Amino acid sequence: MGRYRVRVATGGSAFAGSNNQVQLWLVGELAEEALELRLRPSRGKVEEFSVDVKKILGPLLFVKVCKRRLLTEDSWFCEGVTVQGPGDSGLEAAFPCYRWVRSGGPVHLPEGTARTVKDDPQGFFKAYREEELKERKKQYSWHSWKDNVIRTVSGATLSDLPLDERFHEEKRIDFECSLAKGLKDLAIKDTLNILSSWKSLEDFNRIFWSGQSRLAEKVRDSWKEDAFFGYQFLNGANPMILRRSTELPSRLKLPPGSEELQAELERHLQIGSLFEADFSLLNGIQSNVILCCQQYLAAPLVMLKLDPDGNLMPIAIQIQLPSSSSPTPPVFLPSDPPMAWLLAKAWVRSSDFQLHQLQYHLLRGHLMAEVISVATMRCLPTLHPIFKILIPHLRYTLEINIRARTGLVSDGGVFDQVVSTGGGGHVTVLQKAGNSLTYRSLCPPHDLADRKLLGVPSCYYAHDALRLWEIIKRYVEGIVHLYYPEDEAVGNDPELQAWCKEITEIGLHGAQDRGFPTSFHSRDDLCFFVTMCIFTCTGQHSSVHQGQLDWYAWVPNAPCTMRKPPPNTKDVTLEMVMATLPNVHQASLQMSLTWQLGRAQPNMISLGQHKEEYFSESGPKAVLSRFREDLAILEQEIIERNAKLDLPYEYLQPSRVENSVTI
């Protein structure tokens, strides 16, 4: 009973407002009241009004909103509703929404306090939680995109996605316009070079886009240098494959007369400065056939040494694994003829391109984020504290992944057109990589320890990943400890346990034998897992996504395909190198694609800077504020360090880390 002040906020994106009428109800513990006012919500506006309520409502539980369709469906993006109770001292309650409201039955917006099942002893929200998850499971069902690849959301096209998972209009227009620009520039380059072929490495300048990235220009000028080649394993587009050697790899078969090389390898092994990058996962993968022309793959092994000055220098490259036909394949050395050594390094870089894009970017970044997203929507209701902490990090992920599956790795897509693992090989890589995906490998403290990269001063990725992981973990712990006062509360949360089981047993096809949990027994278990989820959707994706324009725009540094088989001898000429690297069209498409994927995104939201307020309590808001302060400290640390470096490492700088997988 009394006068209530109500504020209704509409999103600012294009078409967020609606010409349809919206009615509201206030639902309290004691009664509910329909408000007579009818709204036509306007884009970017907060509409405020006062209403007299005759009933005694008690503490407010929900605001119900119902949009009535007129002639056509005119969806409304509601950010939320705020209600202040009667009197000057009336309490204010927030009812977050941040989703599209369509015509039909009323939508219930629960008061924004996070609640587990146990936090609702009177059962006010029990039916709402159950009905919401029942409806979500219809909207978000699992699908096997390819056999033995981790599961994805069902739906073959964008229109199959729930409206809340779609790009907002500004994002859609930017994405599609940039794609159109890339295709237009590709057509121009193809037309200008239709009768051309490569004669020298400098010819790649004909398709290189200057002015897009200073680092890309540095790559163009320095890619032949051994120190530059080694640096990329530490801090390039793919810092995930390097590891410190604990023994000489069994696959490394040195030819007779290699005693000096053997001694050098063993000396560096003994002092802990020997490293390796092994691409054996590519062994046996069927290579692509493009326009009736066979393409080629290799599975190289690179041995490197870490010099006292921090430079990682290649010592030897074995392009192929030993086989019955070649029990001792050639081992290429820096002292070999320059063209032989350059071609060997190009084979490594091409192999790195394949595993980076498929294993580390698509599988461990995009598809893993999709598993987390689908399981979250199916198992955690809006009221759940873990839903509230995760949902900002799931924005746009399902749409960008469907776009990838229908454009990049689809039948006839970009991989089939220009990448040596296309034509089906890419699916085999995803299957093999998925079967070896471990929980530890997704958690930097464990992954870097397992690869023995801790304490390598020139590995800026390792330093920044650990710092970012700890900041995210402190944030997660702050939230979790507010809602789970002891370990028993974690074990007794059925929604939380179902979420964990859904990810491991369904999304990941039963990955408990690779360390993924099927249940949580303590707050520490929960915090570590949620930290992994957020880091995967933010920092880890950023570390393998952002470098594409920098490191792949100069095509010889990362060839998308190889048109001749690996050399069996060291008698290599420039003509052989040019005949092996991608042709004009392949290189142009690689250049266009890396520009679209690697350019700065105008609608980007930095880590932790989302404006949505899913929690209404002061406690989690204070934790988020501390999280942002910690990120600002790390930002300044990285800026100060980078000011002293010839090659700044910026991919985990918090202001450049996207808050979710959106591109």
C-alpha positions, 0 to 999 in steps of 0.5 A, spaced: 500 500 500 502 506 498 506 510 492 511 506 488 516 509 484 518 505 478 524 506 473 524 502 466 531 502 462 531 500 455 537 498 451 541 503 447 542 499 441 539 500 435 531 497 435 532 496 442 525 500 443 519 498 441 512 501 439 508 495 442 505 497 449 508 494 455 504 492 462 508 491 468 506 488 475 509 488 482 509 481 485 510 481 493 511 476 498 503 478 500 500 480 493 501 482 486 498 488 483 497 490 476 500 497 474 495 501 469 500 505 466 502 502 459 509 504 456 512 504 449 519 504 451 524 508 447 531 506 445 536 508 450 531 511 455 530 510 462 522 512 463 520 513 470 513 514 473 509 513 480 504 509 481 499 508 487 498 501 489 492 499 494 494 492 496 500 491 501 505 487 497 510 486 502 517 485 500 518 485 492 519 478 489 518 480 481 516 485 476 512 482 471 512 485 464 508 483 458 509 486 451 502 486 447 504 485 439 500 490 435 501 489 427 508 485 427 513 483 432 517 489 435 522 486 440 524 490 446 531 490 449 529 491 457 535 492 461 531 492 467 526 495 472 528 499 479 522 500 484 522 504 490 517 502 495 513 507 499 515 513 503 521 517 503 525 511 506 522 506 502 527 501 500 529 500 492 529 494 489 533 492 482 530 487 477 535 486 472 533 483 465 538 485 459 534 481 454 529 481 449 522 481 451 517 478 445 510 478 445 506 473 449 506 471 456 509 475 461 516 475 463 518 474 470 524 479 472 526 476 479 529 481 484 537 481 483 539 478 489 543 472 488 540 466 491 542 458 491 536 453 492 538 453 500 537 461 500 530 460 498 527 457 504 520 459 503 520 457 496 518 463 493 523 462 487 522 455 487 517 454 481 520 460 477 527 456 477 524 450 475 520 453 469 526 457 467 530 451 466 525 447 463 524 453 458 531 454 457 533 446 456 528 447 450 532 453 447 539 450 448 539 443 446 546 440 445 548 438 438 554 434 435 557 438 429 562 433 427 563 426 430 567 426 436 568 433 437 566 437 443 559 438 443 555 445 440 549 448 441 543 445 436 542 449 430 545 450 423 543 457 422 543 464 425 536 464 425 536 457 430 539 461 435 535 464 441 534 472 440 538 473 446 544 470 443 544 474 437 549 480 435 546 487 437 545 491 430 551 495 431 555 489 432 552 485 426 553 491 421 560 492 423 562 484 422 558 484 415 561 490 413 568 488 415 567 482 411 564 485 405 570 490 405 575 484 406 572 480 400 572 486 396 579 488 397 581 480 395 577 481 389 581 487 387 588 483 389 586 477 385 584 481 379 590 485 379 594 479 380 590 474 376 596 473 371 601 473 376 605 468 380 611 469 385 618 470 383 621 473 389 619 473 397 618 481 396 613 479 391 608 478 397 608 486 398 603 486 392 598 484 397 601 486 404 596 491 407 601 497 410 598 501 415 594 496 419 599 494 424 606 496 426 608 489 428 606 486 422 610 491 418 616 489 423 614 481 422 615 483 414 622 486 415 624 481 420 621 474 419 627 471 416 631 472 423 632 466 427 631 470 434 624 473 431 622 465 429 624 463 436 620 469 439 614 467 436 614 461 440 614 465 447 610 471 445 607 470 438 600 468 436 600 461 439 604 461 445 601 454 447 606 449 444 613 450 447 615 446 452 622 445 456 625 439 454 626 434 460 629 429 455 631 428 448 625 427 444 625 419 441 623 422 435 629 426 433 633 421 429 640 424 428 644 422 421 651 420 422 656 425 423 651 429 428 656 428 434 657 436 435 649 437 434 648 431 439 653 434 444 650 441 444 643 438 445 645 434 451 649 440 454 643 445 453 638 439 456 643 439 462 643 446 464 635 447 463 636 451 457 633 446 451 626 447 449 622 444 444 616 445 439 613 438 437 607 438 432 606 431 432 599 431 432 599 433 425 602 426 423 597 422 419 592 428 417 590 428 410 592 434 407 587 438 402 586 438 395 585 445 392 582 446 385 585 439 383 592 441 386 594 437 392 597 441 398 601 438 403 602 438 411 608 436 415 609 434 423 615 438 425 619 438 431 623 444 433 629 444 438 631 451 441 636 454 446 634 459 451 640 464 451 642 468 457 640 474 453 633 471 453 633 470 446 630 463 444 634 460 438 633 454 433 638 449 434 635 444 429 628 442 425 626 435 423 620 436 418 617 429 418 617 424 423 621 418 422 618 412 418 619 406 414 620 409 408 625 415 411 627 412 418 632 418 418 629 424 415 633 430 414 635 435 420 636 442 418 640 446 421 642 454 422 648 452 418 645 449 412 644 453 406 640 459 407 634 457 402 634 450 406 634 453 413 628 458 411 624 453 407 625 448 414 622 454 418 617 456 413 614 449 414 614 450 422 610 456 421 605 453 417 604 447 421 604 452 427 598 456 423 594 449 423 595 447 430 594 454 432 587 456 428 584 449 430 587 446 436 588 452 440 584 458 437 577 454 435 577 448 440 580 451 446 577 458 445 571 458 441 568 451 442 570 450 449 567 457 451 561 454 447 560 448 452 561 453 458 555 457 455 550 452 453 551 448 460 550 455 464 544 456 460 541 449 461 543 448 468 543 455 472 537 459 473 538 467 473 538 467 480 544 463 481 550 467 483 555 463 478 550 464 473 550 472 474 558 472 475 559 468 468 553 471 464 557 477 462 563 472 459 558 469 454 556 475 450 555 473 443 559 467 443 554 462 440 553 467 434 560 468 432 561 460 433 555 459 428 558 464 423 565 460 424 562 453 423 558 456 416 563 460 413 570 458 416 570 450 417 564 448 413 564 444 407 566 449 402 568 454 407 575 458 407 579 452 410 577 448 404 579 453 399 586 455 402 588 451 408 592 445 408 588 442 413 581 443 409 577 438 406 576 434 412 583 434 415 581 440 420 576 435 423 581 430 424 585 435 428 579 437 432 578 430 434 585 428 436 586 435 439 579 434 443 581 427 445 587 430 448 584 436 452 585 436 459 583 440 465 590 442 467 592 445 460 586 450 461 589 452 467 595 457 466 598 455 473 598 448 471 599 448 464 605 453 465 608 448 470 607 442 466 611 445 460 616 448 465 615 455 462 615 458 469 621 463 471 622 464 463 623 472 464 622 473 456 616 469 456 611 475 457 605 471 455 607 466 462 608 472 466 601 476 464 597 469 464 599 468 471 597 475 473 591 475 470 589 468 472 590 470 480 586 476 479 580 473 476 581 467 481 581 473 487 574 475 484 571 469 483 573 467 490 570 474 493 563 472 490 563 464 491 565 466 499 559 471 499 554 465 497 557 459 500 560 460 507 563 453 507 564 447 503 558 443 505 554 448 501 557 447 495 556 440 495 549 441 497 547 445 491 544 441 486 544 446 480 551 447 481 553 440 481 548 439 475 552 444 471 559 441 473 556 434 470 553 437 464 560 440 462 564 434 463 559 428 461 555 431 456 559 437 453 566 434 453 563 427 451 565 424 458 572 428 460 573 426 467 579 421 465 582 427 463 581 431 469 575 435 468 570 434 475 563 431 475 562 434 481 564 440 486 566 438 493 569 444 496 569 452 495 576 451 492 574 446 487 568 451 485 573 457 485 578 454 480 573 451 475 569 458 475 576 461 474 578 456 468 571 458 465 572 466 465 579 465 463 578 461 457 572 466 455 577 472 456 584 472 457 586 465 454 582 467 447 585 474 447 592 471 447 591 466 441 586 471 437 589 478 437 596 476 434 593 474 428 593 480 424 600 482 427 603 475 425 599 472 419 599 478 415 606 477 412 604 470 409 611 467 408 611 468 416 605 463 417 603 460 410 596 457 410 598 452 406 604 449 402 603 447 395 610 442 395 612 436 399 617 437 404 624 437 402 628 431 402 635 434 401 638 441 403 639 442 396 633 448 396 633 454 391 629 460 391 624 457 386 622 451 390 621 456 396 616 460 392 613 454 389 611 451 396 609 457 399 601 459 398 599 462 391 597 469 390 589 468 391 591 463 397 595 469 400 590 474 399 585 470 402 589 469 408 591 477 408 584 479 408 581 474 413 587 476 418 585 483 417 578 481 419 579 477 425 585 481 428 583 488 427 580 492 433 573 491 434 569 497 435 564 494 440 569 491 444 568 490 452 574 490 456 575 484 461 570 486 467 568 493 464 561 490 462 555 495 464 550 490 466 549 489 473 546 482 475 547 483 482 543 488 486 547 487 493 552 491 495 557 485 497 558 483 490 558 490 487 564 491 492 568 485 489 567 487 482 570 494 484 576 490 487 576 486 481 577 492 476 582 496 481 586 489 480 586 489 473 588 497 472 594 495 477 596 490 472 594 494 466 599 499 468 605 494 470 604 491 463 604 498 460 611 500 464 614 493 462 612 494 455 615 501 454 622 498 455 621 492 450 623 492 443 617 488 442 611 490 447 607 484 449 600 487 449 595 481 448 593 480 455 593 487 457 586 488 461 584 493 456 585 489 450 582 483 453 575 482 450 570 480 456 567 474 452 569 470 445 565 475 440 570 474 434 
